[in-house]
Structures are given as C-alpha cells and as structure tokens.
Amino acid sequence: MRTTVDLDPHLLKRLREEAHVRGVPLKELLTTVLQRGLAERPPRSRARYRCPTFAMGPVAAGVDLDRALPLAHALEDAEIARKLVLRK
C-alpha cells in the first residue's frame, strides 16, 4: 500500500544510510523497523485512576447533600444579604 509520510530529514538520512549498509531497499528497512517497533511496544495497560475520599463527619439534620448546589446558593445569598444589611 502506498502512503505519504513526512520524516525528519536527519531520520531519513539515517534510514537511507542503514538501508545502504544492509543492502536492502529503503521501503523494506522502513517496514522492518516499524514492525519491530510496534511488536516491542508494551501492552496498553494503564493504572486505574483512584481518587481518595475522606469522611466529612456527621451531617447536620435536615441537610440533604444530594442538593448541595442549591444549598450553596442559598448560603451565598444569605451571606450577601447579611453584608448588605451591615452597610446600612
């Protein structure tokens, strides 16, 4: 199969020199080098990502942590209102 690949000029020079030394066509050397490189590649096994968790302690009665965002907004609104009252 024919394809176009852009190679670094220094790499291409090394490949051509190696092909000349071995007495093989550049295409054959390139195929061999690529096959070896892919065969020697370690298997694609990634360590499983783990995120540590920490206990937050007891939760106050009536606080639903499933609704944390609305609770945060309500607390923020209350704090803004408190600051506005202090400015008067």
C-alpha positions as CSV (number, residue, x, y, z in Angstrom):
1,M,0.0,0.0,0.0
2,R,1.3,3.4,-0.9
3,T,1.2,6.3,1.6
4,T,3.0,9.5,2.2
5,V,4.8,10.1,5.5
6,D,6.8,13.3,6.4
7,L,10.1,12.3,8.1
8,D,12.6,14.4,9.8
9,P,15.5,15.0,7.3
10,H,18.1,13.6,9.7
11,L,16.0,10.5,10.3
12,L,15.5,9.9,6.6
13,K,19.3,10.3,6.1
14,R,19.9,7.7,8.8
15,L,17.4,5.3,7.3
16,R,18.9,5.6,3.8
17,E,22.4,5.0,5.2
18,E,21.2,2.0,7.2
19,A,19.4,0.6,4.1
20,H,22.6,1.1,2.1
21,V,24.7,-0.7,4.7
22,R,22.3,-3.6,4.9
23,G,21.9,-3.7,1.1
24,V,18.1,-3.5,1.3
25,P,15.6,-1.1,-0.2
26,L,14.5,1.8,2.0
27,K,10.9,0.5,1.9
28,E,11.9,-2.9,3.2
29,L,14.0,-1.4,6.0
30,L,11.3,1.0,7.0
31,T,8.7,-1.8,7.1
32,T,11.1,-3.9,9.3
33,V,11.8,-1.0,11.7
34,L,8.1,-0.2,12.1
35,Q,7.1,-3.8,12.6
36,R,9.8,-4.3,15.3
37,G,8.8,-1.0,17.0
38,L,5.2,-2.0,17.2
39,A,6.0,-5.5,18.3
40,E,8.2,-4.3,21.2
41,R,5.7,-1.7,22.4
42,P,4.5,-2.5,25.9
43,P,0.8,-3.5,26.2
44,R,-1.7,-0.7,26.7
45,S,-2.4,-1.2,30.3
46,R,-3.0,1.9,32.3
47,A,-3.1,2.0,36.1
48,R,-6.6,2.6,37.3
49,Y,-7.1,6.1,38.4
50,R,-8.1,6.3,42.1
51,C,-9.4,9.4,43.8
52,P,-9.1,9.2,47.6
53,T,-12.1,10.0,49.6
54,F,-12.4,11.3,53.1
55,A,-15.1,11.2,55.7
56,M,-16.7,14.7,56.2
57,G,-18.0,13.9,59.7
58,P,-21.7,13.9,60.7
59,V,-24.1,15.9,58.6
60,A,-26.4,18.4,60.3
61,A,-30.0,17.3,60.5
62,G,-32.1,18.4,57.6
63,V,-29.2,18.9,55.2
64,D,-29.5,16.9,52.0
65,L,-26.1,16.5,50.4
66,D,-27.8,15.4,47.1
67,R,-29.0,19.0,46.9
68,A,-25.6,20.6,47.8
69,L,-25.6,23.2,44.9
70,P,-28.9,24.8,45.8
71,L,-27.8,24.8,49.4
72,A,-24.6,26.6,48.5
73,H,-26.6,29.2,46.5
74,A,-28.9,29.7,49.4
75,L,-26.0,30.2,51.8
76,E,-24.3,32.5,49.4
77,D,-27.5,34.6,49.1
78,A,-27.8,34.7,52.9
79,E,-24.2,35.9,53.2
80,I,-24.7,38.7,50.6
81,A,-27.9,39.8,52.3
82,R,-26.1,39.9,55.7
83,K,-23.3,42.1,54.2
84,L,-25.8,44.4,52.6
85,V,-27.6,44.9,56.0
86,L,-24.2,45.8,57.6
87,R,-23.5,48.5,55.1
88,K,-26.6,50.5,56.0
